[in-house]
Amino acid sequence: MNSIEATVMQLEQALLDPAVRGDAGRLDALIADDFLEVGATGRAFGKAEVVNRLPGETGVVFRARAMQAHVLAADVVLVTYAAERTHQGGTALSLRSSVWVKNAGGWQMRYHQGTAAT
């Protein structure tokens, strides 16, 4: 695995970490201004909602499995994986994909989609 893939997968893992999710400044740095997320419920939202919502989230634990990174261009990487989200004793499984783009400030997530899985 080359360093671009490893770097972006580490950033993806960081966004699953409660400490990073609780830090609005870190979220702001990792998420592109034109970010779009399509959640497992089918609801779409942008950066402002993510940066405002995630720091207030408590008791949520993620475990990623089978994470892969695919370099689409020198400055674009697709990350795919399965995630287990545990909260208040319940666990939900989703298949996830993210598009990361490198700009002057570094790597940022531009798009993310979660699809409910069994």
Residue frames as a rotation matrix with the C-alpha (Angstrom) as fourth column:
MET 1
0.587 0.809 0.000 0.00
0.809 -0.587 0.000 0.00
0.000 0.000 -1.000 0.00
ASN 2
-0.259 -0.720 0.644 1.41
0.654 -0.622 -0.432 3.38
0.711 0.309 0.632 -0.90
SER 3
-0.835 -0.192 -0.516 1.59
0.540 -0.466 -0.701 6.33
-0.106 -0.864 0.493 1.45
ILE 4
-0.766 0.631 0.126 -1.35
-0.525 -0.726 0.444 8.18
0.372 0.274 0.887 -0.14
GLU 5
0.010 0.799 -0.601 -3.66
-0.057 0.601 0.797 5.27
0.998 0.026 0.052 0.59
ALA 6
-0.257 -0.183 -0.949 -2.35
0.856 0.413 -0.312 4.83
0.449 -0.892 0.050 4.13
THR 7
-0.988 -0.145 -0.050 -2.62
0.153 -0.898 -0.413 8.56
0.015 -0.416 0.909 4.86
VAL 8
-0.517 0.853 0.073 -6.21
-0.634 -0.439 0.637 8.81
0.575 0.283 0.768 3.68
MET 9
0.113 0.550 -0.828 -7.28
0.266 0.786 0.558 5.65
0.957 -0.283 -0.058 5.51
GLN 10
-0.615 -0.366 -0.699 -5.78
0.767 -0.072 -0.637 7.09
0.182 -0.928 0.325 8.72
LEU 11
-0.947 0.306 0.101 -7.81
-0.313 -0.948 -0.064 10.26
0.076 -0.092 0.993 8.19
GLU 12
-0.150 0.921 -0.358 -10.97
-0.382 0.280 0.881 8.21
0.912 0.269 0.310 7.59
GLN 13
-0.078 0.044 -0.996 -10.30
0.723 0.690 -0.026 6.30
0.686 -0.723 -0.085 10.82
ALA 14
-0.935 -0.306 -0.181 -9.77
0.348 -0.681 -0.644 9.62
0.074 -0.665 0.743 12.61
LEU 15
-0.634 0.750 0.188 -13.27
-0.625 -0.640 0.447 10.73
0.455 0.166 0.875 11.63
LEU 16
0.221 0.679 -0.700 -14.61
0.043 0.710 0.703 7.62
0.974 -0.185 0.128 13.40
ASP 17
-0.539 -0.552 -0.636 -12.72
0.674 0.170 -0.719 8.49
0.505 -0.816 0.281 16.62
PRO 18
0.472 0.814 -0.340 -14.91
0.855 -0.329 0.400 10.09
0.214 -0.480 -0.851 19.32
ALA 19
0.006 -0.541 -0.841 -12.14
0.633 -0.649 0.422 12.57
-0.774 -0.535 0.339 20.20
VAL 20
-0.931 -0.330 0.154 -11.97
0.311 -0.500 0.809 13.86
-0.190 0.801 0.568 16.62
ARG 21
-0.315 0.902 0.294 -15.76
0.707 0.016 0.707 13.80
0.633 0.431 -0.643 16.21
GLY 22
0.474 0.500 -0.725 -15.99
0.876 -0.350 0.332 15.94
-0.088 -0.792 -0.604 19.34
ASP 23
-0.265 -0.699 -0.664 -13.55
0.479 -0.693 0.539 18.57
-0.837 -0.174 0.519 18.06
ALA 24
0.739 0.673 -0.003 -15.26
0.354 -0.393 -0.849 21.09
-0.573 0.627 -0.529 15.75
GLY 25
0.425 -0.661 -0.619 -11.91
-0.711 -0.667 0.225 22.57
-0.561 0.344 -0.753 14.70
ARG 26
-0.622 -0.644 0.445 -10.53
-0.278 0.713 0.644 19.19
-0.732 0.277 -0.623 13.66
LEU 27
0.035 0.736 0.677 -13.76
0.660 0.491 -0.568 18.39
-0.751 0.466 -0.468 11.81
ASP 28
0.785 0.255 -0.565 -13.56
-0.127 -0.826 -0.550 21.73
-0.606 0.503 -0.616 10.02
ALA 29
-0.069 -0.920 -0.385 -10.02
-0.804 -0.177 0.567 20.89
-0.590 0.349 -0.728 8.85
LEU 30
-0.742 -0.287 0.606 -10.89
-0.043 0.922 0.384 17.37
-0.669 0.259 -0.697 7.66
ILE 31
0.005 0.851 0.526 -14.17
0.792 0.318 -0.521 18.14
-0.611 0.419 -0.672 5.88
ALA 32
-0.802 -0.318 0.505 -14.27
0.590 -0.549 0.592 20.15
0.089 0.773 0.628 2.64
ASP 33
-0.781 0.498 -0.376 -16.44
-0.284 -0.821 -0.496 23.27
-0.556 -0.280 0.783 2.47
ASP 34
-0.255 0.695 -0.673 -18.46
-0.951 -0.055 0.304 21.70
0.174 0.717 0.675 -0.39
PHE 35
-0.973 -0.171 0.154 -18.88
-0.213 0.924 -0.319 18.41
-0.088 -0.343 -0.935 1.51
LEU 36
0.021 0.984 -0.176 -22.00
-0.922 0.088 0.378 16.31
0.388 0.154 0.909 0.94
GLU 37
-0.930 -0.207 0.304 -23.06
-0.318 0.867 -0.383 13.30
-0.184 -0.453 -0.872 2.97
VAL 38
0.025 0.916 -0.401 -25.84
-0.725 0.293 0.624 10.88
0.689 0.275 0.671 2.14
GLY 39
-0.481 -0.215 0.850 -26.57
-0.854 0.335 -0.399 9.01
-0.199 -0.917 -0.344 5.34
ALA 40
-0.997 0.065 0.047 -27.79
0.069 0.993 0.097 5.46
-0.040 0.099 -0.994 5.81
THR 41
-0.290 0.950 -0.114 -31.31
0.397 0.011 -0.918 6.87
-0.871 -0.311 -0.381 6.21
GLY 42
-0.013 0.233 0.972 -31.11
0.998 -0.054 0.026 8.52
0.058 0.971 -0.232 2.78
ARG 43
0.884 0.316 -0.343 -30.95
0.381 -0.914 0.139 12.01
-0.270 -0.254 -0.929 4.26
ALA 44
0.153 -0.839 0.522 -28.38
0.835 -0.173 -0.523 14.38
0.529 0.516 0.674 2.72
PHE 45
0.943 0.093 -0.319 -26.54
0.265 -0.792 0.550 17.17
-0.202 -0.603 -0.772 4.53
GLY 46
0.589 -0.720 0.367 -23.46
0.119 -0.372 -0.921 19.35
0.799 0.586 -0.133 4.29
LYS 47
-0.344 -0.913 -0.218 -20.44
0.442 0.047 -0.896 20.41
0.828 -0.405 0.388 6.28
ALA 48
-0.509 0.132 0.850 -22.15
-0.586 -0.776 -0.231 22.93
0.630 -0.616 0.473 8.58
GLU 49
0.581 0.804 0.130 -24.58
-0.668 0.379 0.640 20.33
0.465 -0.459 0.757 9.89
VAL 50
0.540 -0.461 -0.704 -21.81
0.426 0.872 -0.244 17.77
0.726 -0.168 0.667 10.49
VAL 51
-0.529 -0.828 0.186 -19.55
0.292 -0.384 -0.876 20.26
0.797 -0.409 0.445 12.29
ASN 52
-0.349 0.485 0.802 -22.47
-0.781 -0.623 0.037 21.41
0.518 -0.614 0.596 14.45
ARG 53
0.637 0.764 -0.103 -23.93
-0.616 0.585 0.527 17.96
0.463 -0.272 0.844 15.19
LEU 54
0.401 -0.470 -0.786 -20.98
0.203 0.883 -0.424 15.62
0.893 0.010 0.449 15.78
PRO 55
-0.625 -0.716 0.312 -19.35
-0.175 -0.261 -0.949 17.41
0.761 -0.648 0.038 18.74
GLY 56
-0.239 0.624 0.744 -22.57
-0.967 -0.220 -0.126 16.89
0.085 -0.749 0.657 20.73
GLU 57
0.494 0.392 -0.776 -22.71
-0.450 0.879 0.157 13.17
0.744 0.272 0.610 19.98
THR 58
-0.232 -0.570 0.788 -21.97
-0.973 0.152 -0.176 10.98
-0.019 -0.808 -0.590 23.01
GLY 59
-0.025 0.178 0.984 -21.64
-0.520 0.838 -0.165 7.26
-0.854 -0.516 0.072 23.61
VAL 60
0.914 0.311 -0.261 -21.18
-0.371 0.377 -0.848 6.36
-0.165 0.872 0.460 19.95
VAL 61
-0.055 -0.935 0.352 -18.47
-0.411 0.342 0.845 3.84
-0.910 -0.098 -0.403 19.06
PHE 62
0.739 0.213 -0.638 -17.44
-0.672 0.178 -0.719 2.86
-0.040 0.961 0.275 15.54
ARG 63
-0.030 -0.762 0.646 -15.50
-0.138 0.644 0.753 -0.16
-0.990 -0.066 -0.124 14.35
ALA 64
0.416 0.095 -0.904 -14.36
-0.883 -0.194 -0.427 -0.22
-0.216 0.976 0.003 10.73
ARG 65
0.128 -0.350 0.928 -13.71
0.045 0.937 0.347 -3.47
-0.991 -0.002 0.136 8.87
ALA 66
0.120 -0.136 0.983 -12.30
0.880 0.474 -0.041 -4.31
-0.461 0.870 0.177 5.45
MET 67
0.662 0.082 -0.745 -11.19
-0.081 -0.980 -0.179 -0.73
-0.745 0.179 -0.642 4.78
GLN 68
0.028 -0.616 0.787 -9.66
0.935 0.294 0.197 -0.18
-0.353 0.731 0.584 1.35
ALA 69
0.264 -0.010 -0.965 -8.36
-0.151 -0.988 -0.031 2.90
-0.953 0.154 -0.262 -0.41
HIS 70
0.226 -0.111 0.968 -8.29
0.911 0.377 -0.169 3.35
-0.346 0.920 0.186 -4.17
VAL 71
-0.436 -0.443 -0.783 -6.29
0.105 -0.890 0.445 6.18
-0.894 0.112 0.434 -5.75
LEU 72
0.509 0.707 0.491 -8.49
0.651 0.057 -0.757 7.63
-0.563 0.705 -0.431 -8.52
ALA 73
0.669 -0.440 0.599 -6.09
0.259 -0.617 -0.743 10.46
0.696 0.653 -0.299 -9.37
ALA 74
-0.364 -0.923 -0.127 -3.00
0.479 -0.069 -0.875 11.94
0.799 -0.379 0.467 -7.72
ASP 75
-0.934 0.023 0.356 -5.25
-0.271 -0.695 -0.666 14.13
0.232 -0.719 0.655 -5.57
VAL 76
0.061 0.992 0.110 -8.42
-0.960 0.029 0.277 11.98
0.272 -0.122 0.955 -5.29
VAL 77
-0.921 -0.340 -0.189 -8.89
-0.263 0.902 -0.343 8.82
0.287 -0.266 -0.920 -3.21
LEU 78
0.201 0.973 -0.116 -11.95
-0.648 0.221 0.729 6.62
0.735 -0.071 0.674 -2.71
VAL 79
-0.868 -0.384 0.315 -12.20
-0.484 0.510 -0.711 4.82
0.112 -0.770 -0.629 0.65
THR 80
0.159 0.917 -0.367 -14.65
-0.595 0.386 0.705 1.94
0.788 0.106 0.606 1.18
TYR 81
-0.909 -0.414 -0.058 -15.38
-0.207 0.568 -0.797 -0.14
0.363 -0.712 -0.601 4.28
ALA 82
0.137 0.905 -0.403 -18.00
0.383 0.327 0.864 -1.70
0.914 -0.273 -0.301 6.52
ALA 83
-0.716 -0.348 0.606 -18.74
-0.353 -0.568 -0.743 0.03
0.603 -0.746 0.284 9.82
GLU 84
-0.063 0.660 -0.749 -20.37
0.815 0.467 0.343 -1.12
0.576 -0.589 -0.567 13.03
ARG 85
-0.517 0.014 0.856 -21.92
-0.320 -0.930 -0.179 1.76
0.794 -0.367 0.485 14.95
THR 86
-0.244 0.384 -0.891 -22.75
0.809 0.586 0.031 1.00
0.534 -0.713 -0.454 18.56
HIS 87
-0.754 0.103 0.648 -24.88
-0.324 -0.918 -0.230 3.38
0.571 -0.384 0.726 20.61
GLN 88
-0.241 0.668 0.705 -27.00
-0.968 -0.116 -0.221 2.80
-0.066 -0.735 0.674 23.72
GLY 89
-0.274 0.028 0.961 -26.57
-0.394 0.909 -0.139 -0.97
-0.877 -0.417 -0.238 23.48
GLY 90
0.746 0.569 0.345 -27.66
0.106 0.410 -0.906 -1.23
-0.657 0.712 0.246 19.84
THR 91
-0.421 -0.907 -0.034 -25.42
-0.002 -0.036 0.999 -1.94
-0.907 0.420 0.014 16.88
ALA 92
0.789 0.598 -0.145 -26.04
-0.114 -0.090 -0.989 -0.97
-0.604 0.797 -0.002 13.26
LEU 93
-0.199 -0.830 0.521 -23.99
0.535 0.353 0.767 -2.11
-0.821 0.431 0.374 10.29
SER 94
0.801 0.410 -0.437 -23.43
-0.136 -0.586 -0.799 0.05
-0.584 0.699 -0.413 7.23
LEU 95
0.164 -0.726 0.668 -21.36
0.964 0.261 0.047 0.00
-0.209 0.636 0.743 4.08
ARG 96
0.662 0.020 -0.749 -19.52
0.160 -0.980 0.115 3.27
-0.732 -0.196 -0.652 3.62
SER 97
0.142 -0.656 0.741 -17.65
0.983 0.005 -0.184 5.12
0.117 0.755 0.646 0.93
SER 98
0.610 -0.056 -0.790 -15.83
0.249 -0.933 0.259 8.43
-0.752 -0.355 -0.556 1.03
VAL 99
0.529 -0.497 0.688 -14.13
0.715 -0.176 -0.677 10.58
0.457 0.850 0.262 -1.56
TRP 100
0.478 -0.518 -0.709 -11.07
0.483 -0.520 0.705 12.47
-0.734 -0.679 0.002 -0.32
VAL 101
0.732 -0.241 0.637 -9.50
0.508 -0.431 -0.746 15.34
0.454 0.870 -0.193 -2.27
LYS 102
-0.002 -0.818 -0.576 -6.10
0.921 -0.226 0.317 16.90
-0.390 -0.530 0.753 -1.66
ASN 103
0.798 0.189 0.572 -5.93
0.410 -0.866 -0.287 20.68
0.441 0.463 -0.769 -1.82
ALA 104
0.096 -0.826 0.555 -3.39
-0.157 -0.563 -0.811 23.28
0.983 -0.009 -0.184 -0.67
GLY 105
0.103 0.015 0.995 -4.32
-0.956 -0.275 0.104 22.62
0.275 -0.961 -0.014 2.98
GLY 106
-0.806 -0.398 0.438 -4.06
-0.504 0.850 -0.155 18.83
-0.310 -0.346 -0.886 2.77
TRP 107
-0.836 0.492 -0.242 -6.56
0.249 0.734 0.632 15.99
0.489 0.469 -0.736 2.42
GLN 108
-0.679 0.710 0.185 -10.25
-0.613 -0.410 -0.675 16.67
-0.403 -0.572 0.714 3.01
MET 109
-0.647 0.583 0.491 -13.36
0.599 0.787 -0.145 14.51
-0.472 0.200 -0.859 2.74
ARG 110
-0.903 0.332 -0.272 -15.59
-0.427 -0.759 0.491 15.88
-0.043 0.560 0.827 -0.01
TYR 111
0.038 0.928 -0.370 -18.27
-0.810 0.246 0.532 13.16
0.585 0.280 0.761 -0.15
HIS 112
-0.922 -0.249 0.298 -19.44
-0.378 0.750 -0.543 10.38
-0.088 -0.613 -0.785 2.18
GLN 113
0.018 0.948 -0.316 -22.20
-0.811 0.199 0.550 7.82
0.584 0.247 0.773 1.88
GLY 114
-0.845 -0.134 0.518 -23.42
-0.440 0.724 -0.531 5.23
-0.304 -0.677 -0.671 4.33
THR 115
-0.157 0.787 -0.596 -25.81
-0.713 0.327 0.620 2.48
0.683 0.523 0.510 3.25
ALA 116
0.141 0.285 0.948 -27.56
-0.915 0.403 0.015 0.34
-0.378 -0.870 0.318 5.86
ALA 117
-0.298 -0.303 -0.905 -26.51
-0.618 0.784 -0.059 -3.29
0.727 0.542 -0.421 5.69
THR 118
0.785 0.559 0.267 -27.46
-0.582 0.518 0.627 -6.51
0.212 -0.648 0.732 7.45
